[in-house]
């Protein structure tokens, strides 16, 4: 059960980083996007390796996918809120 919870949390963090990488790559932030991709790929490959070795991999993959959705939502919402604050300061 602890392993599944850790995979869930790792999914949140990993996708949060991936979304952050995507946004920084679009802004052409070379160093930030390179470091984020390194961290993201290391986490991603470790998680996939763990899921394939585990007997409860179906439940683990479902929890990982839910964590990924939450991580993506969190980062996109953060960016949207940050843009709204900047826009309100300009008005």
Long-range contacts (C-beta under 8 A, 24 or more apart in sequence): 3-50, 3-54, 3-56, 3-60, 4-56, 4-59, 4-60, 4-63, 5-63, 7-47, 7-50, 7-51, 7-60, 7-63, 7-64, 7-67, 8-63, 8-64, 8-66, 8-67, 9-67, 10-43, 10-47, 10-64, 10-67, 11-47, 11-63, 11-64, 11-65, 11-66, 11-67, 11-68, 11-70, 11-71, 12-67, 12-68, 12-70, 12-71, 12-74, 13-43, 13-71, 14-40, 14-43, 14-44, 14-47, 14-67, 14-68, 14-71, 15-67, 15-68, 15-69, 15-70, 15-71, 15-72, 15-75, 16-71, 16-72, 16-74, 16-75, 17-43, 17-71, 18-44, 18-71, 18-72, 19-71, 19-72, 19-75, 19-76, 20-75, 23-75, 23-79
